[in-house]
Amino acid sequence: QSKHGATDSPLGAVTIKADELAQFPVNTGVGFSYADGAEPPYWVEFSRLNEAGEVEASVGVSGWGPIPLQAGTYKVDYQAVRRGPMMTIVDSFDLPAGVFVEIEM
């Protein structure tokens, strides 16, 4: 995801074995906590803001994430269903390097 500006934070060592999927924890970025059975959103977009509060880069995820992000200040937009309205659910929050933030839905 660093290709799209999502993260340049190291996520640690991962061992990948032939013919297997490798799982590893995302320890820097954003995830959601939500009620059991809650429908995942169609799209969630994380926009990194510059010092003037303007969007300098955005990255999105379909579903509950988690998604690695580089340190910075972000706003979060949420689209519940395809072609539905995009709503800002978090105007601004700071994400320090090496911190995983959970957004409660």
Sequence and secondary structure as in RCSB ss.txt:
>XXXX:A:sequence
QSKHGATDSPLGAVTIKADELAQFPVNTGVGFSYADGAEPPYWVEFSRLNEAGEVEASVGVSGWGPIPLQAGTYK
VDYQAVRRGPMMTIVDSFDLPAGVFVEIEM
>XXXX:A:secstr
 GGGTS  S        TT        SEEEEE  TT    SEEEEEEE TTS EEEEEEESSS  B   SEEEE
EEEESSTTS  EEEEEEEEE TT EEEEE 
